[in-house]
């Protein structure tokens, strides 16, 4: 088993608990297979469709111990509908030990809902293959060696260091220093100038005090 196969996820697309397998006669005409011509049932069990990566396989399994009766890789021409019933199909099975050995068997479902689920699972798989084919390829490019060579150094510029609490705090400190240096800590005079003593006496009409 290759490494890619080992890490591919298996998904069960469909599980039908009861199906029937018939030995089918040669096709009588180019019009397709007819379920009405099938008279010999050779097996019954359960069916499972499993997708793994970009491939899918139909498995026919024993009801009790899950032993494999047959398998059919889902490729073009592997499943064919009968012309006279929506519950009957022709399945092309492949020998898992020798892919060149193939056999065509008749596959029948008890209920139309089971046949519908089988069809939908096959259609979903085909859609997923088309989406995968249309997805743009991602080119990661060559790997870049980011390790430092002998003698190489890294220079980091942290920028100008600023004092903690800068900005408004620094402006407040600067303003306080300017006030204290101007008048020994005294308050500035009010907006309107205080009249001198001589002016006050003149306003009162008196002499010097």
Steps between C-alpha positions, in 0.01 A plus 500: 500500500640842402524792739224690315258206526577459869380852588194520273168524679238233437139620483193277483272652237223242524397196705208277396416214735340264246581448132470201267742370239387318184679310234413684182460359150682654203351823380236416241512831315677830484214653699649401837438246775150404611435401863206288389748256344678433829379182664796366698587672828844394626561715810351756739672726751579867552657767283743777590660773288829631635690802368872524560667805356402530135374140470188317613406132517172309535536215749259207538536365854365211704221610736645325802880515484567770234697259286538635149301332226600732216623850429454741211721810459283795400629590156334570169280205400515332842127551570221470244127546557250245375253618241187363666549577873649778714598248772723279285856566382786319333824518698844435353705329771878470497721234657702684765796269436488533121339815359479339157242248626153654486146375539160659439231430759144615553436720803148548643362713785186422697387863515510790256635719779803271530558516126465879514757524782737283296461731198549817705821365655644429155399847377654670803827320436506610136434861605783490752738375229400787270550757776842356574594511131390864470679617814812707416828333578693655789871548436682550827824569316843383608578481869698800632785444746454761776784380724791737574826417333828506689602860578158650412330730749153646535469877560183610676405870512264572788455871406534805729442420865230713660463587870226313679193714545595730211266724311254678727689406817822645361324822402353532850846460653644763263221745584557458873869568462435821307266633768734425786797664326311822417393634843625289783173316518275815536169520323478717190318835543131518408398619156402854613803692642474596871504890539803653667472677839524846339228420252278367778548821704416715200182308450407549869586872495747475786866546564765255576439257782 
